[in-house]
Amino acid sequence: MPRPGGNPGLEKYQFQQKYGWDEPCTEVITLRIPPSMKKAIKDGLVKNWAEVCRRAIAAEIERGQSPEVKN
């Protein structure tokens, strides 16, 4: 039997997407980096490193898809 009045605080606690991507991030790839970079990530020098990588790759893809400007 449902609770009378429903759940008035549902919107406050429902799932919210962490990032503004148009599609879910479900694919996994492996990235090879030097040990010093891994240590820097583990030491916390790069906050949210996975999102930093996603944004860098997205920017590179966007640059590759845009028409080249010739001088």
PDB file of N, CA, C and O in Angstrom:
ATOM      1  N   MET A   1       0.848  -1.178   0.000  1.00  0.00           N
ATOM      2  CA  MET A   1       0.000   0.000   0.000  1.00  0.00           C
ATOM      3  C   MET A   1       0.894   1.242   0.000  1.00  0.00           C
ATOM      4  O   MET A   1       1.760   1.382   0.863  1.00  0.00           O
ATOM      5  N   PRO A   2       0.688   2.137  -0.957  1.00  0.00           N
ATOM      6  CA  PRO A   2       1.505   3.351  -0.998  1.00  0.00           C
ATOM      7  C   PRO A   2       1.224   4.264   0.197  1.00  0.00           C
ATOM      8  O   PRO A   2       0.137   4.267   0.776  1.00  0.00           O
ATOM      9  N   ARG A   3       2.208   5.002   0.519  1.00  0.00           N
ATOM     10  CA  ARG A   3       2.093   5.949   1.628  1.00  0.00           C
ATOM     11  C   ARG A   3       1.168   7.093   1.235  1.00  0.00           C
ATOM     12  O   ARG A   3       1.332   7.654   0.151  1.00  0.00           O
ATOM     13  N   PRO A   4       0.203   7.462   2.073  1.00  0.00           N
ATOM     14  CA  PRO A   4      -0.666   8.597   1.753  1.00  0.00           C
ATOM     15  C   PRO A   4       0.148   9.878   1.611  1.00  0.00           C
ATOM     16  O   PRO A   4       0.995  10.178   2.452  1.00  0.00           O
ATOM     17  N   GLY A   5      -0.103  10.612   0.573  1.00  0.00           N
ATOM     18  CA  GLY A   5       0.616  11.868   0.361  1.00  0.00           C
ATOM     19  C   GLY A   5       1.884  11.694  -0.451  1.00  0.00           C
ATOM     20  O   GLY A   5       2.546  12.674  -0.792  1.00  0.00           O
ATOM     21  N   GLY A   6       2.231  10.435  -0.769  1.00  0.00           N
ATOM     22  CA  GLY A   6       3.428  10.191  -1.572  1.00  0.00           C
ATOM     23  C   GLY A   6       4.698  10.522  -0.823  1.00  0.00           C
ATOM     24  O   GLY A   6       4.734  10.459   0.405  1.00  0.00           O
ATOM     25  N   ASN A   7       5.720  10.867  -1.543  1.00  0.00           N
ATOM     26  CA  ASN A   7       7.006  11.226  -0.951  1.00  0.00           C
ATOM     27  C   ASN A   7       7.319  12.661  -1.358  1.00  0.00           C
ATOM     28  O   ASN A   7       7.862  12.890  -2.439  1.00  0.00           O
ATOM     29  N   PRO A   8       6.986  13.624  -0.513  1.00  0.00           N
ATOM     30  CA  PRO A   8       7.168  15.023  -0.907  1.00  0.00           C
ATOM     31  C   PRO A   8       8.630  15.423  -1.122  1.00  0.00           C
ATOM     32  O   PRO A   8       8.900  16.402  -1.818  1.00  0.00           O
ATOM     33  N   GLY A   9       9.575  14.684  -0.539  1.00  0.00           N
ATOM     34  CA  GLY A   9      10.986  15.039  -0.699  1.00  0.00           C
ATOM     35  C   GLY A   9      11.689  14.249  -1.780  1.00  0.00           C
ATOM     36  O   GLY A   9      12.918  14.249  -1.834  1.00  0.00           O
ATOM     37  N   LEU A  10      10.936  13.566  -2.654  1.00  0.00           N
ATOM     38  CA  LEU A  10      11.531  12.712  -3.676  1.00  0.00           C
ATOM     39  C   LEU A  10      12.481  13.463  -4.599  1.00  0.00           C
ATOM     40  O   LEU A  10      13.565  12.962  -4.897  1.00  0.00           O
ATOM     41  N   GLU A  11      12.105  14.637  -5.052  1.00  0.00           N
ATOM     42  CA  GLU A  11      12.955  15.398  -5.975  1.00  0.00           C
ATOM     43  C   GLU A  11      14.304  15.733  -5.352  1.00  0.00           C
ATOM     44  O   GLU A  11      15.311  15.820  -6.055  1.00  0.00           O
ATOM     45  N   LYS A  12      14.327  15.918  -4.049  1.00  0.00           N
ATOM     46  CA  LYS A  12      15.564  16.252  -3.359  1.00  0.00           C
ATOM     47  C   LYS A  12      16.542  15.077  -3.351  1.00  0.00           C
ATOM     48  O   LYS A  12      17.755  15.284  -3.379  1.00  0.00           O
ATOM     49  N   TYR A  13      16.019  13.832  -3.313  1.00  0.00           N
ATOM     50  CA  TYR A  13      16.878  12.653  -3.150  1.00  0.00           C
ATOM     51  C   TYR A  13      16.997  11.782  -4.384  1.00  0.00           C
ATOM     52  O   TYR A  13      17.712  10.781  -4.345  1.00  0.00           O
ATOM     53  N   GLN A  14      16.331  12.115  -5.473  1.00  0.00           N
ATOM     54  CA  GLN A  14      16.405  11.256  -6.646  1.00  0.00           C
ATOM     55  C   GLN A  14      17.760  11.374  -7.334  1.00  0.00           C
ATOM     56  O   GLN A  14      18.516  12.313  -7.083  1.00  0.00           O
ATOM     57  N   PHE A  15      18.057  10.412  -8.203  1.00  0.00           N
ATOM     58  CA  PHE A  15      19.333  10.364  -8.903  1.00  0.00           C
ATOM     59  C   PHE A  15      19.523  11.611  -9.757  1.00  0.00           C
ATOM     60  O   PHE A  15      18.622  12.035 -10.482  1.00  0.00           O
ATOM     61  N   GLN A  16      20.704  12.182  -9.655  1.00  0.00           N
ATOM     62  CA  GLN A  16      21.057  13.328 -10.491  1.00  0.00           C
ATOM     63  C   GLN A  16      22.339  12.976 -11.235  1.00  0.00           C
ATOM     64  O   GLN A  16      23.306  12.514 -10.629  1.00  0.00           O
ATOM     65  N   GLN A  17      22.347  13.191 -12.530  1.00  0.00           N
ATOM     66  CA  GLN A  17      23.528  12.896 -13.324  1.00  0.00           C
ATOM     67  C   GLN A  17      24.661  13.808 -12.878  1.00  0.00           C
ATOM     68  O   GLN A  17      24.479  15.010 -12.688  1.00  0.00           O
ATOM     69  N   LYS A  18      25.834  13.207 -12.716  1.00  0.00           N
ATOM     70  CA  LYS A  18      26.978  13.941 -12.186  1.00  0.00           C
ATOM     71  C   LYS A  18      27.540  14.948 -13.192  1.00  0.00           C
ATOM     72  O   LYS A  18      28.006  16.020 -12.805  1.00  0.00           O
ATOM     73  N   TYR A  19      27.498  14.604 -14.475  1.00  0.00           N
ATOM     74  CA  TYR A  19      28.080  15.454 -15.504  1.00  0.00           C
ATOM     75  C   TYR A  19      27.097  15.700 -16.627  1.00  0.00           C
ATOM     76  O   TYR A  19      26.115  14.969 -16.759  1.00  0.00           O
ATOM     77  N   GLY A  20      27.340  16.704 -17.430  1.00  0.00           N
ATOM     78  CA  GLY A  20      26.400  17.102 -18.470  1.00  0.00           C
ATOM     79  C   GLY A  20      26.606  16.434 -19.818  1.00  0.00           C
ATOM     80  O   GLY A  20      26.399  17.079 -20.845  1.00  0.00           O
ATOM     81  N   TRP A  21      27.004  15.176 -19.858  1.00  0.00           N
ATOM     82  CA  TRP A  21      27.161  14.486 -21.136  1.00  0.00           C
ATOM     83  C   TRP A  21      25.796  14.126 -21.692  1.00  0.00           C
ATOM     84  O   TRP A  21      24.860  13.863 -20.937  1.00  0.00           O
ATOM     85  N   ASP A  22      25.681  14.115 -23.026  1.00  0.00           N
ATOM     86  CA  ASP A  22      24.415  13.793 -23.675  1.00  0.00           C
ATOM     87  C   ASP A  22      24.063  12.310 -23.566  1.00  0.00           C
ATOM     88  O   ASP A  22      22.895  11.941 -23.691  1.00  0.00           O
ATOM     89  N   GLU A  23      25.045  11.475 -23.338  1.00  0.00           N
ATOM     90  CA  GLU A  23      24.817  10.038 -23.245  1.00  0.00           C
ATOM     91  C   GLU A  23      25.562   9.491 -22.030  1.00  0.00           C
ATOM     92  O   GLU A  23      26.502  10.126 -21.552  1.00  0.00           O
ATOM     93  N   PRO A  24      25.164   8.332 -21.527  1.00  0.00           N
ATOM     94  CA  PRO A  24      25.829   7.787 -20.345  1.00  0.00           C
ATOM     95  C   PRO A  24      27.251   7.333 -20.667  1.00  0.00           C
ATOM     96  O   PRO A  24      27.532   6.900 -21.784  1.00  0.00           O
ATOM     97  N   CYS A  25      28.122   7.432 -19.709  1.00  0.00           N
ATOM     98  CA  CYS A  25      29.514   6.994 -19.873  1.00  0.00           C
ATOM     99  C   CYS A  25      29.607   5.529 -19.457  1.00  0.00           C
ATOM    100  O   CYS A  25      29.888   5.221 -18.299  1.00  0.00           O
ATOM    101  N   THR A  26      29.367   4.626 -20.414  1.00  0.00           N
ATOM    102  CA  THR A  26      29.333   3.201 -20.100  1.00  0.00           C
ATOM    103  C   THR A  26      30.538   2.438 -20.638  1.00  0.00           C
ATOM    104  O   THR A  26      30.789   1.312 -20.208  1.00  0.00           O
ATOM    105  N   GLU A  27      31.275   3.015 -21.553  1.00  0.00           N
ATOM    106  CA  GLU A  27      32.414   2.324 -22.151  1.00  0.00           C
ATOM    107  C   GLU A  27      33.675   2.545 -21.320  1.00  0.00           C
ATOM    108  O   GLU A  27      33.824   3.564 -20.647  1.00  0.00           O
ATOM    109  N   VAL A  28      34.583   1.560 -21.382  1.00  0.00           N
ATOM    110  CA  VAL A  28      35.820   1.613 -20.607  1.00  0.00           C
ATOM    111  C   VAL A  28      36.998   1.460 -21.558  1.00  0.00           C
ATOM    112  O   VAL A  28      36.984   0.600 -22.439  1.00  0.00           O
ATOM    113  N   ILE A  29      38.024   2.300 -21.377  1.00  0.00           N
ATOM    114  CA  ILE A  29      39.263   2.158 -22.128  1.00  0.00           C
ATOM    115  C   ILE A  29      40.424   2.148 -21.130  1.00  0.00           C
ATOM    116  O   ILE A  29      40.267   2.534 -19.971  1.00  0.00           O
ATOM    117  N   THR A  30      41.582   1.702 -21.598  1.00  0.00           N
ATOM    118  CA  THR A  30      42.786   1.691 -20.771  1.00  0.00           C
ATOM    119  C   THR A  30      43.712   2.781 -21.270  1.00  0.00           C
ATOM    120  O   THR A  30      43.897   2.951 -22.475  1.00  0.00           O
ATOM    121  N   LEU A  31      44.282   3.508 -20.349  1.00  0.00           N
ATOM    122  CA  LEU A  31      45.184   4.600 -20.689  1.00  0.00           C
ATOM    123  C   LEU A  31      46.549   4.306 -20.074  1.00  0.00           C
ATOM    124  O   LEU A  31      46.660   4.108 -18.864  1.00  0.00           O
ATOM    125  N   ARG A  32      47.574   4.278 -20.898  1.00  0.00           N
ATOM    126  CA  ARG A  32      48.927   4.037 -20.390  1.00  0.00           C
ATOM    127  C   ARG A  32      49.596   5.387 -20.134  1.00  0.00           C
ATOM    128  O   ARG A  32      49.662   6.245 -21.014  1.00  0.00           O
ATOM    129  N   ILE A  33      50.087   5.549 -18.911  1.00  0.00           N
ATOM    130  CA  ILE A  33      50.745   6.787 -18.504  1.00  0.00           C
ATOM    131  C   ILE A  33      52.032   6.446 -17.767  1.00  0.00           C
ATOM    132  O   ILE A  33      52.179   5.327 -17.275  1.00  0.00           O
ATOM    133  N   PRO A  34      52.969   7.389 -17.680  1.00  0.00           N
ATOM    134  CA  PRO A  34      54.197   7.143 -16.927  1.00  0.00           C
ATOM    135  C   PRO A  34      53.889   7.019 -15.433  1.00  0.00           C
ATOM    136  O   PRO A  34      52.899   7.570 -14.952  1.00  0.00           O
ATOM    137  N   PRO A  35      54.738   6.296 -14.703  1.00  0.00           N
ATOM    138  CA  PRO A  35      54.534   6.127 -13.264  1.00  0.00           C
ATOM    139  C   PRO A  35      54.442   7.455 -12.506  1.00  0.00           C
ATOM    140  O   PRO A  35      53.710   7.553 -11.521  1.00  0.00           O
ATOM    141  N   SER A  36      55.170   8.468 -12.954  1.00  0.00           N
ATOM    142  CA  SER A  36      55.134   9.752 -12.259  1.00  0.00           C
ATOM    143  C   SER A  36      53.754  10.412 -12.372  1.00  0.00           C
ATOM    144  O   SER A  36      53.292  11.059 -11.433  1.00  0.00           O
ATOM    145  N   MET A  37      53.100  10.242 -13.528  1.00  0.00           N
ATOM    146  CA  MET A  37      51.753  10.799 -13.688  1.00  0.00           C
ATOM    147  C   MET A  37      50.766  10.057 -12.796  1.00  0.00           C
ATOM    148  O   MET A  37      49.900  10.675 -12.177  1.00  0.00           O
ATOM    149  N   LYS A  38      50.893   8.732 -12.728  1.00  0.00           N
ATOM    150  CA  LYS A  38      50.000   7.956 -11.867  1.00  0.00           C
ATOM    151  C   LYS A  38      50.172   8.363 -10.408  1.00  0.00           C
ATOM    152  O   LYS A  38      49.196   8.489  -9.669  1.00  0.00           O
ATOM    153  N   LYS A  39      51.420   8.567 -10.003  1.00  0.00           N
ATOM    154  CA  LYS A  39      51.686   8.974  -8.620  1.00  0.00           C
ATOM    155  C   LYS A  39      51.052  10.338  -8.336  1.00  0.00           C
ATOM    156  O   LYS A  39      50.480  10.548  -7.266  1.00  0.00           O
ATOM    157  N   ALA A  40      51.152  11.251  -9.285  1.00  0.00           N
ATOM    158  CA  ALA A  40      50.556  12.578  -9.105  1.00  0.00           C
ATOM    159  C   ALA A  40      49.041  12.481  -8.954  1.00  0.00           C
ATOM    160  O   ALA A  40      48.448  13.193  -8.144  1.00  0.00           O
ATOM    161  N   ILE A  41      48.421  11.603  -9.729  1.00  0.00           N
ATOM    162  CA  ILE A  41      46.971  11.409  -9.625  1.00  0.00           C
ATOM    163  C   ILE A  41      46.623  10.816  -8.273  1.00  0.00           C
ATOM    164  O   ILE A  41      45.707  11.286  -7.599  1.00  0.00           O
ATOM    165  N   LYS A  42      47.362   9.774  -7.873  1.00  0.00           N
ATOM    166  CA  LYS A  42      47.104   9.118  -6.588  1.00  0.00           C
ATOM    167  C   LYS A  42      47.348  10.066  -5.417  1.00  0.00           C
ATOM    168  O   LYS A  42      46.688   9.963  -4.383  1.00  0.00           O
ATOM    169  N   ASP A  43      48.290  10.982  -5.577  1.00  0.00           N
ATOM    170  CA  ASP A  43      48.588  11.956  -4.518  1.00  0.00           C
ATOM    171  C   ASP A  43      47.550  13.079  -4.457  1.00  0.00           C
ATOM    172  O   ASP A  43      47.598  13.927  -3.566  1.00  0.00           O
ATOM    173  N   GLY A  44      46.620  13.082  -5.401  1.00  0.00           N
ATOM    174  CA  GLY A  44      45.545  14.069  -5.381  1.00  0.00           C
ATOM    175  C   GLY A  44      45.867  15.369  -6.095  1.00  0.00           C
ATOM    176  O   GLY A  44      45.162  16.361  -5.909  1.00  0.00           O
ATOM    177  N   LEU A  45      46.913  15.389  -6.907  1.00  0.00           N
ATOM    178  CA  LEU A  45      47.265  16.617  -7.621  1.00  0.00           C
ATOM    179  C   LEU A  45      46.289  16.918  -8.756  1.00  0.00           C
ATOM    180  O   LEU A  45      46.138  18.067  -9.168  1.00  0.00           O
ATOM    181  N   VAL A  46      45.632  15.879  -9.252  1.00  0.00           N
ATOM    182  CA  VAL A  46      44.628  16.061 -10.299  1.00  0.00           C
ATOM    183  C   VAL A  46      43.292  15.610  -9.718  1.00  0.00           C
ATOM    184  O   VAL A  46      43.051  14.415  -9.549  1.00  0.00           O
ATOM    185  N   LYS A  47      42.442  16.558  -9.419  1.00  0.00           N
ATOM    186  CA  LYS A  47      41.124  16.236  -8.880  1.00  0.00           C
ATOM    187  C   LYS A  47      40.224  15.748 -10.005  1.00  0.00           C
ATOM    188  O   LYS A  47      40.196  16.338 -11.084  1.00  0.00           O
ATOM    189  N   ASN A  48      39.496  14.682  -9.756  1.00  0.00           N
ATOM    190  CA  ASN A  48      38.535  14.131 -10.711  1.00  0.00           C
ATOM    191  C   ASN A  48      39.200  13.848 -12.061  1.00  0.00           C
ATOM    192  O   ASN A  48      38.752  14.325 -13.103  1.00  0.00           O
ATOM    193  N   TRP A  49      40.265  13.069 -12.016  1.00  0.00           N
ATOM    194  CA  TRP A  49      41.092  12.835 -13.201  1.00  0.00           C
ATOM    195  C   TRP A  49      40.322  12.188 -14.350  1.00  0.00           C
ATOM    196  O   TRP A  49      40.625  12.461 -15.512  1.00  0.00           O
ATOM    197  N   ALA A  50      39.342  11.344 -14.062  1.00  0.00           N
ATOM    198  CA  ALA A  50      38.603  10.687 -15.141  1.00  0.00           C
ATOM    199  C   ALA A  50      37.818  11.707 -15.962  1.00  0.00           C
ATOM    200  O   ALA A  50      37.764  11.615 -17.188  1.00  0.00           O
ATOM    201  N   GLU A  51      37.210  12.676 -15.284  1.00  0.00           N
ATOM    202  CA  GLU A  51      36.471  13.712 -16.007  1.00  0.00           C
ATOM    203  C   GLU A  51      37.418  14.617 -16.779  1.00  0.00           C
ATOM    204  O   GLU A  51      37.078  15.084 -17.866  1.00  0.00           O
ATOM    205  N   VAL A  52      38.602  14.870 -16.231  1.00  0.00           N
ATOM    206  CA  VAL A  52      39.614  15.659 -16.948  1.00  0.00           C
ATOM    207  C   VAL A  52      39.977  14.949 -18.255  1.00  0.00           C
ATOM    208  O   VAL A  52      40.082  15.587 -19.303  1.00  0.00           O
ATOM    209  N   CYS A  53      40.167  13.639 -18.190  1.00  0.00           N
ATOM    210  CA  CYS A  53      40.495  12.866 -19.398  1.00  0.00           C
ATOM    211  C   CYS A  53      39.346  12.889 -20.400  1.00  0.00           C
ATOM    212  O   CYS A  53      39.570  13.074 -21.596  1.00  0.00           O
ATOM    213  N   ARG A  54      38.106  12.700 -19.917  1.00  0.00           N
ATOM    214  CA  ARG A  54      36.954  12.717 -20.828  1.00  0.00           C
ATOM    215  C   ARG A  54      36.846  14.049 -21.549  1.00  0.00           C
ATOM    216  O   ARG A  54      36.597  14.084 -22.754  1.00  0.00           O
ATOM    217  N   ARG A  55      37.030  15.142 -20.824  1.00  0.00           N
ATOM    218  CA  ARG A  55      36.908  16.469 -21.437  1.00  0.00           C
ATOM    219  C   ARG A  55      38.051  16.729 -22.427  1.00  0.00           C
ATOM    220  O   ARG A  55      37.834  17.348 -23.469  1.00  0.00           O
ATOM    221  N   ALA A  56      39.252  16.267 -22.116  1.00  0.00           N
ATOM    222  CA  ALA A  56      40.382  16.447 -23.034  1.00  0.00           C
ATOM    223  C   ALA A  56      40.157  15.658 -24.325  1.00  0.00           C
ATOM    224  O   ALA A  56      40.432  16.158 -25.416  1.00  0.00           O
ATOM    225  N   ILE A  57      39.662  14.438 -24.203  1.00  0.00           N
ATOM    226  CA  ILE A  57      39.389  13.627 -25.388  1.00  0.00           C
ATOM    227  C   ILE A  57      38.260  14.248 -26.202  1.00  0.00           C
ATOM    228  O   ILE A  57      38.338  14.298 -27.430  1.00  0.00           O
ATOM    229  N   ALA A  58      37.207  14.723 -25.527  1.00  0.00           N
ATOM    230  CA  ALA A  58      36.090  15.362 -26.232  1.00  0.00           C
ATOM    231  C   ALA A  58      36.557  16.608 -26.983  1.00  0.00           C
ATOM    232  O   ALA A  58      36.122  16.855 -28.107  1.00  0.00           O
ATOM    233  N   ALA A  59      37.439  17.392 -26.364  1.00  0.00           N
ATOM    234  CA  ALA A  59      37.957  18.595 -27.018  1.00  0.00           C
ATOM    235  C   ALA A  59      38.786  18.229 -28.248  1.00  0.00           C
ATOM    236  O   ALA A  59      38.705  18.899 -29.277  1.00  0.00           O
ATOM    237  N   GLU A  60      39.580  17.171 -28.140  1.00  0.00           N
ATOM    238  CA  GLU A  60      40.407  16.732 -29.272  1.00  0.00           C
ATOM    239  C   GLU A  60      39.519  16.227 -30.414  1.00  0.00           C
ATOM    240  O   GLU A  60      39.796  16.505 -31.581  1.00  0.00           O
ATOM    241  N   ILE A  61      38.467  15.498 -30.089  1.00  0.00           N
ATOM    242  CA  ILE A  61      37.533  15.020 -31.113  1.00  0.00           C
ATOM    243  C   ILE A  61      36.854  16.200 -31.798  1.00  0.00           C
ATOM    244  O   ILE A  61      36.712  16.225 -33.020  1.00  0.00           O
ATOM    245  N   GLU A  62      36.440  17.169 -31.001  1.00  0.00           N
ATOM    246  CA  GLU A  62      35.790  18.359 -31.556  1.00  0.00           C
ATOM    247  C   GLU A  62      36.739  19.113 -32.489  1.00  0.00           C
ATOM    248  O   GLU A  62      36.328  19.574 -33.554  1.00  0.00           O
ATOM    249  N   ARG A  63      38.000  19.237 -32.091  1.00  0.00           N
ATOM    250  CA  ARG A  63      38.976  19.915 -32.953  1.00  0.00           C
ATOM    251  C   ARG A  63      39.186  19.153 -34.241  1.00  0.00           C
ATOM    252  O   ARG A  63      39.346  19.758 -35.301  1.00  0.00           O
ATOM    253  N   GLY A  64      39.189  17.818 -34.164  1.00  0.00           N
ATOM    254  CA  GLY A  64      39.378  16.991 -35.354  1.00  0.00           C
ATOM    255  C   GLY A  64      38.210  17.050 -36.305  1.00  0.00           C
ATOM    256  O   GLY A  64      38.379  16.825 -37.504  1.00  0.00           O
ATOM    257  N   GLN A  65      37.019  17.349 -35.797  1.00  0.00           N
ATOM    258  CA  GLN A  65      35.829  17.405 -36.636  1.00  0.00           C
ATOM    259  C   GLN A  65      35.583  18.780 -37.227  1.00  0.00           C
ATOM    260  O   GLN A  65      34.825  18.910 -38.188  1.00  0.00           O
ATOM    261  N   SER A  66      36.209  19.807 -36.673  1.00  0.00           N
ATOM    262  CA  SER A  66      35.989  21.141 -37.195  1.00  0.00           C
ATOM    263  C   SER A  66      36.827  21.350 -38.461  1.00  0.00           C
ATOM    264  O   SER A  66      37.908  20.775 -38.594  1.00  0.00           O
ATOM    265  N   PRO A  67      36.333  22.162 -39.375  1.00  0.00           N
ATOM    266  CA  PRO A  67      37.107  22.407 -40.620  1.00  0.00           C
ATOM    267  C   PRO A  67      38.427  23.112 -40.294  1.00  0.00           C
ATOM    268  O   PRO A  67      38.488  24.022 -39.467  1.00  0.00           O
ATOM    269  N   GLU A  68      39.462  22.662 -40.966  1.00  0.00           N
ATOM    270  CA  GLU A  68      40.792  23.247 -40.715  1.00  0.00           C
ATOM    271  C   GLU A  68      40.888  24.641 -41.321  1.00  0.00           C
ATOM    272  O   GLU A  68      40.383  24.899 -42.413  1.00  0.00           O
ATOM    273  N   VAL A  69      41.531  25.511 -40.604  1.00  0.00           N
ATOM    274  CA  VAL A  69      41.756  26.873 -41.082  1.00  0.00           C
ATOM    275  C   VAL A  69      43.151  26.904 -41.710  1.00  0.00           C
ATOM    276  O   VAL A  69      44.140  26.572 -41.058  1.00  0.00           O
ATOM    277  N   LYS A  70      43.221  27.303 -42.970  1.00  0.00           N
ATOM    278  CA  LYS A  70      44.511  27.354 -43.663  1.00  0.00           C
ATOM    279  C   LYS A  70      44.966  28.791 -43.778  1.00  0.00           C
ATOM    280  O   LYS A  70      44.180  29.678 -44.112  1.00  0.00           O
ATOM    281  N   ASN A  71      46.239  29.020 -43.500  1.00  0.00           N
ATOM    282  CA  ASN A  71      46.821  30.374 -43.598  1.00  0.00           C
ATOM    283  C   ASN A  71      47.355  30.627 -44.965  1.00  0.00           C
ATOM    284  O   ASN A  71      47.879  31.708 -45.233  1.00  0.00           O
TER     285      ASN A  71
END
